[in-house]
Amino acid sequence: MAVTILVYGTYCAVASFIIIFIFVYVQGNFSLDAIPWALLLEHTQLPVTLGLSFMAFFTARSWLFEWRNAAIEAEQLKSENLASRYQSLKDQLNPHFLFNSLNVLSHLVYENADKSVEFIQQLSRIYRYVLDIQGEELVSLDRELEFAKSYLCLQKIRLGTAMDYHIAVPHSGNLYLPPLSLQLLLENAFKHNVASTENPLLITISIKGQNLVISNNLQRKKTGKKEKNGIGLNNITKRYALISSVSPSIRESTDIFLVELPLLKTDVFSKIQPLL
């Protein structure tokens, strides 16, 4: 930039001086034997100032356009990268859900044929929803809750009185969640906890302030090794980090495991924002 200004400045000064020199000389105001250098330099100041002003304006304009284009390209690359990462996280859900459902079904087939048929019918409805939301960054809380009810009904078929659930969420309005957030949390509850008729697994979904609260009584399975949160909680946390400045809260006590999911909303420009 400094070199450009220096070159343009020098060119403007020299060109202006030559033009003034020729113009004044043609007017017959001096001869080559007595050149009024001071007067010529004085007359050159105005065109040089005007030339430098135009040069500064167009140079600044060009630089601003280049900066704007670079910023737009950088933002597009950032958005494409975030979209790619977000889609990669969502792609983990589909096979993960199907694998676990088929694993449950394989055990249920040998236990109760009638329940297996009902399970398959419920699974087909649920999987249709999974396919429908694959291309979406967010889904409405109402749709997620309907899906959660279907998923819990599916587990009720399998477990009977060994589990129970309670959903206390009013009509949510214009509130959103990352797709399948509830399914992953519910799946974790069944995966890591014992559910029996004597000690049923109790799951509650409710609203607290700006968050959706999902909790279950803690009845850890004794596997002989430390349980990890695994794909479910990590997946949800990473997806929130990509689309929002808020993140889920995970708390565990001696008898309760609780997750609070921030509720999101979209404005008219579809910009994802935390609920205010």
N, C-alpha and C positions, 0 to 999 in steps of 0.2 A: 504493500500500500504506500509506504513512504517513498519508494523508488518511483512508483507510478506518478505520485504527486510532484516529485522533483523533475521528472522528465517532461510532464505536461506543463509545469510552471516555466521551465527553461524554454520550451518550444513556444509557449504563449508570449513570453517576454521578447524573445528574439524576433518572432514573426511580427509582433506589434511594432517593435522598433523599426524594422525594415519597412513596413507599410507607411508609418509616419514619416520616416526619412524620405521615401520616394515621393509621397504626397506633398510634403513641404518643399522639397527640391523642385518638383515640377511646377509648383506655384511661383518659383523664382524668388523665394524668400532668403536664400543663401546660395553661396557658391561652394564648390568643393575645396577652394583654398581657405575658406573660413567657415567651418562647420560648427554651428551652435549646439554643442553636445548637451549642455545643461538644459536648453530649451527643448530639444528633442526628447530627452529623458523625462522632462516634466509632462510633455504631451503624451508620452507613452504610458504614463501611470494609469489613466482612465481605462484604455482598452485592456491593459494587463489586468486591472482589477475586475473588469467585466468578464474577461476570459477565464480568470481563475475562479470567479463565482460560478459561471456556467459549468466549468470543469468539476468544481466541488459538488455542485448539485447533481450532475449526471453520474459522477463517480459514486456518491453516496446512494443515489437511487439504484444503481447497478448492484452495489454491495448489499443493499437491503433486500433486493429481489433474490440475489444468490443465497443470502442468509435465510430468507423465508422458504425458498425451495429446499434448502438443506434441512431446515427444521421440519418441513412437511414430510420429506423422505425419511428422516430419522423417526418421526412419529409413526409413519406407516410401517416401517420395519419393526418398531417396537410393538405396534398393535398386532402385526402378523405373527411375531414371535410369541406374544401372550396368547393369541388365539390358538396357535399351534400347541403350546404347552397345556392350555386349558382343555383342548380337544383330546390330547394324549391322556390327561387325567380322566376325562369322561370315558374314554375307550376302555379303561381298566374296569369300569363298572359292569358293562354288559356281560362279558365272559365270567366275571367273578360271581355275579348274581346267578347266572344259569348253572354254573358248576355246583354251587352250594344247593340250589333247588333240586337238581338232579340227584345229588348225593342224598338229600333227604328222601326223595321219591324212591330211590333204590332200596332204602331200608323199609319204607312204608309198604311197598308192594308185597313183601313177605309177611307183614303183620296184618294188614286189612285191605282186601281188594276193593271194597266199597269206598273206603276212605281214599284209596289211591286214585280212583276215578274222579272223586270230588276235588282232590288235590290237583289233578291234571287240569281240570276245568278252570279252577281258580288261577293256576299258574299261567294258563294261556291268556287270561284277561290281564294279569299283571305284566306278562312279558310284552303284550301289545303296547302297554303304556311305556315300558322301557324303550321300545323301538320308536315310539312316537316322539319322545323327548330327547333323542340322541343329538339332534341338531340345535338344541336350545341351550343358551347360557344360563338362563333362569327359568323357573316355572313358578306358577302361583302357589301360594301356601295352601289354598283350597284343593288344588289338584294333588299336591304332595300328601295332604291329609287323607284324601280319598284313596290314594295309593297305599298309604300306611294302614288304613283300615283293611284293605284287601289283603295286604301282606300279613297282618296280624290274624285275620281270619284263616289264612293259609296255615299259619303256625298253630292256630287253635284246632284245626283238623288233625294235625299231627300229634299235639300234646294233650288236648282235652283239658281236664281240670288241673293239669300241671302248670298251666299259665293263665293269666288274666290280664286285661288291659283296661285303661280308662283314658278317654280323650276328652279334654275339657277346653276346647278352643272355639270361640264364637266365629261368626263369619269374618273372614280376615280382610276383605277389601283388596286394595292394591298393594299387597305384600308378596314378596318373592323369596325363594331359596334356590341354591344350586340343585340341579336335578338329582333325585335319589339320595338326598342327604338323610332323610328319615330312614329309608330302607337300610342304609349302611349302619346307622346307629342301632336300629332294632336288631339287625343281623349280629352285631357285636354282642348285644345283650344275650342272645340265644347261644352264641358261640362260646362265651366265656363263663356262663353261669349254669348252675344246676337247676333243673326244673322238674319237680316231682309233685305228686298229689299231696304228700305230707308237707312239702315246702314249695309251694307254687311260685313261679317267677311272676312278679307284678310289674307292669310297665305303665307309666303315666306320661301323657303328653299334655302340656298346658302352656299358657302365655304368662310371661312375667315381664312387665315393662316393655322393652323393645326387643325381647328375646323369646324364642320358642324353647321351652324347657322339656327335655326328654330325660326321664329318670327310671331307674329300676333298682329293686332291692338286690344287694350284692351277695351272691352265693357262689363264690368262685369255684370252678372245677379244679380238683386236685389232680394236676397232670404230672407233677414231679419236676416241672420246670417253670420258670417265670413267664407269665403271659405277656405278650406285647400287644399294643394297640393295633398293629398291623395296617393293612391297606385302608380300612374304613376311616378311622379318625385322621390319619395322615392325608388321605385323599381329600377329605372335606376341608381340612385346615389349609392345604395348598390351593385349593380352588377359591376359597375366600380371599387368600392373599393376592390372587391374580385379578380379582374383580372388585375388591373393596378394601377400605382402610380398617375395617373392623374384622375381628377374628372370633372363632368359637371359644367358649370357656368350658374347661373340663375339670370337674371336681370329683374327688372320691373320698368317702369316709369309711368307717368300719362296716356300715350296713347299707350305704346308698352310693350308686354311681350316677352322676348327673352331668349332662351336657347342655349348655345354652347356645343356641344358634341365633346370631343376629338376624333380624328380619330386614330385608332390603326392599327398596322401592325403585321404580324407574320413572324418570320425568318424561315429558313429551318428546325429548330428543333421544330417548332410550339410553341415556347415560346412567350407569349403575351408581346408586348412591346409598349410603347407610340411612336407615330410618331416623328422622329427626324428631 
